[in-house]
Structure formats: structure tokens, C-alpha cells
Amino acid sequence: MINRLGSVKLGFYSLIVLILLMGTGVFISPHFKNEFTLMNDTHFIDAFIHVLKNAPGLWIWIVLIFACSGFIFINSLCCIITRQIPMIRRRGLKNWLFFVLHCSFVLVLICHGLILVEGKKKTGIILDKGQSVDFSHYTIMVSDIEFKDNIDILRVPKEKRHKLMTSKNVHINDNYAKIILMENSSQAASETIKMLSVMRYKNIQVTLTDFIPDSNSDKVRIKITITESRLTFLFFMSYVIMIITLAGFTILTWKKTEKKQ
């Protein structure tokens, strides 16, 4: 039974199904705009309860994604037990890289699942220069905001704005916010973050999601998302290890293929 569940072919087809399910999200999202916004802006459990009550069609889609992800997790775990562990006994760098790749992938899946139900999240926080917000036992303060491009771009409706957000009109490196993170009334961290970049400190993540223009002046505020999770570092490191081992395995396999030719 474990051998069947750990089948590589079964894992491959499961990934294809998951990709197709995720792809359907592009087509169904216009019909569930509020629900998708809620899932991005609040803790997943709260959003899931709302979807269960108000959008049963979307709920089925979410359950299918979770079921497919859960099966991929079981498949990967069984693959490690039945194929990877016996493989590393034969030694060899390629075998070890493949083993570590599978283990880090399983760890990423575990962290993905646990982060959805663990931790805190606060989104849509709009702050001006000098303003701050309390989150958990931290205070996040904006010490400076710089937006050097034409502010009129920010006043265009979001659905049309992406057409203007070209490298000619928007210079990402010139637009930023300086964030100070206070812990127990003393400065714990300080960082300059750009659009969609992240400031990390311990279990806290601060993401700059948008620049907000003032309606009566040329002043610009920022919109941020703050999350806290004890699994953030583990999740990040799992991803890093997975990418490094994947790159190493690809290079090693590629070189062997070239030698055979």
C-alpha cells in the first residue's frame, strides 16, 4: 500500500491536478471577488468560515485544493520511506541531494498548512510618515516615505493602473518607505522596504503592498500587511534548502547527461 501511495507517477499526476485546480482560480475569482479579498486580508480560518456560509461553490474548490495538497504530502512522505531512504544507503551525492530535496518539500508543505491556522495577520493598514501601528507586542512606525514618480499614476483605478506600471513610468528602486520596529519601547529593527518587499524580524513580517495618494495634496501614504508566525523562519529556510538542492541536483544530473552524450 505504501509503495503504491509513494508512486512517482501518482505524485506527478497529483501535481498536474493541483496546478489545474489553482489555474481555475483565475477564472472563478471574478465571481467571488469579496471572498478572495477576504482570504488575502484576514486569517484563513475566519475567511474559510465566511466562505462556508456565503459561497459554497468556492468552498468546494478550496476543499479540493486542500485534498489534493494533502495527497501530495502523503505521496511525498511514502516516496521518502519506500524509495529515498533505501537510495541514500547506496551513497552518492546525487542520491543525498534527491533525498534532501524530498524532505525539504515535505517540510514546505507542512509549514504551508500550519501557517494557515497559526499566527496573526493584519492587512490594509494605511500609514503616513511619522504614524505607527501596534501589533502583538510590537510597534511598527513609518519614519519616511519616498515616491519620486508621477503621483497621478496612483490615482488611476487599480484595474487600469497595471497598464501604466511600466519600467518607464515607475522606478521601483526610487520609491520606498523606511520602517522602524519597536519592541518593549526600544528600537529592535529598521529597514527600507520597496513595493512588495518584506521586512523580517524574528516572527514578524512587514510587507509594503501599495502607495496611497492623498486626495488634496501630493503627499503619499503607504499600505502595509503585518503577519506573525513562529513558523516563518522554518518555512523560509525550507524553501531556501529546497531551491539549493534542486539546483545542485539539476546541475549534477545535467553534467552526467552531457558525459553520456
Secondary structure, 3 states (H helix, E strand, C coil): CHHHHCCHHHHHHHHHHHHHHHHHHHHHHHHHHHHHHHHHHCCHHHHHHHHHHHCHHHHHHHHHHHHHHHHHHHHHHHHHHHHHHHHHCCCCHHHHHHHHHHHHHHHHHHHHHHHHHCCEEEEEEEECCCCEEEECCEEEEEEEEECCCCCHHHHCCHHHHHHHCCCCCCCHHHCEEEEEEEECCEEEEEEEEECCCEEEECCEEEEEEEEEECCCCCCEEEEEEEEECCCHHHHHHHHHHHHHHHHHHHHHHHHHHHHHC
